[in-house]
């Protein structure tokens, strides 16, 4: 009895299925999270309360092209890169946003 020829596509099917699973479980959620972070960075404004990736809490005083100036205490200001902002904890009020 002779061995049957294996279809080359059938031998790649498990590899293709693994890639599809990785795409939907890892790659797609990561892309979505990156888009959300970019949108948050784009919408930063004065008086937003934020947390940096280093864990520093502050209020935005000034938004520049690639950086923001944070007030972290009464007389302490820090200038950090926009992309180091991890989260916005409190958005400015609608009344302040219109100014």
C-alpha positions in Angstrom: 0.0 0.0 0.0 1.4 3.4 -1.0 1.4 6.5 1.2 -1.1 9.1 0.2 0.1 12.6 -0.9 -0.6 15.3 1.7 -2.1 18.5 0.4 0.4 21.3 1.0 -2.4 23.7 2.1 -3.6 21.2 4.7 -0.1 21.1 6.3 -0.1 24.9 6.7 -3.6 25.1 8.1 -2.6 24.8 11.8 0.0 27.5 11.3 -2.6 29.8 9.7 -5.1 29.1 12.5 -2.4 30.0 15.1 -1.7 33.3 13.4 -5.4 34.1 13.2 -5.8 33.4 17.0 -2.7 35.6 17.8 -4.1 38.4 15.7 -7.4 38.5 17.4 -6.1 38.0 20.9 -2.9 40.1 20.9 -2.4 42.3 17.8 -5.8 43.8 17.4 -6.4 44.8 21.1 -2.9 46.3 21.2 -3.7 48.4 18.1 -7.0 49.5 19.6 -5.3 50.5 22.9 -2.7 52.5 21.0 -5.4 54.4 19.0 -7.2 55.2 22.3 -4.0 56.5 23.8 -3.2 58.6 20.8 -6.7 60.1 20.9 -6.3 60.9 24.6 -3.0 62.6 23.9 -4.6 64.6 21.1 -7.4 65.8 23.4 -5.2 66.9 26.3 -6.1 70.4 27.5 -5.4 73.0 30.2 -6.6 72.1 33.7 -6.9 68.3 32.9 -5.7 66.2 35.8 -3.3 63.5 34.6 -1.1 60.7 35.7 2.3 60.1 34.0 3.7 56.6 33.2 6.1 57.3 36.1 3.2 57.7 38.5 3.4 61.5 38.9 0.0 63.2 39.4 -0.5 66.7 38.2 -2.6 69.3 36.5 -1.8 70.5 33.0 -0.9 74.2 32.9 0.3 74.4 29.3 0.1 72.2 26.3 3.0 72.5 23.8 3.6 70.7 20.5 5.3 67.6 22.0 5.3 68.4 25.8 3.0 69.5 28.5 3.7 71.5 31.7 2.3 70.0 34.8 1.7 71.6 38.2 2.5 68.9 40.7 2.5 71.2 43.9 1.8 74.8 44.7 5.3 75.9 43.4 6.4 72.9 41.5 6.1 72.5 37.7 7.4 69.8 35.5 7.6 69.6 31.7 7.0 66.1 30.4 6.6 64.5 27.0 2.9 64.1 25.9 3.4 60.4 25.4 4.4 59.9 29.0 0.9 60.7 30.0 -0.7 57.4 31.0 -4.2 58.5 32.0 -6.5 61.5 32.4 -8.1 61.3 35.8 -10.3 64.3 35.5 -11.2 66.3 32.4 -11.6 70.1 32.6 -15.1 71.2 32.9 -17.1 72.2 29.8 -17.1 75.9 31.0 -13.3 76.0 31.2 -12.9 74.1 27.9 -14.7 76.8 26.0 -12.2 79.5 27.1 
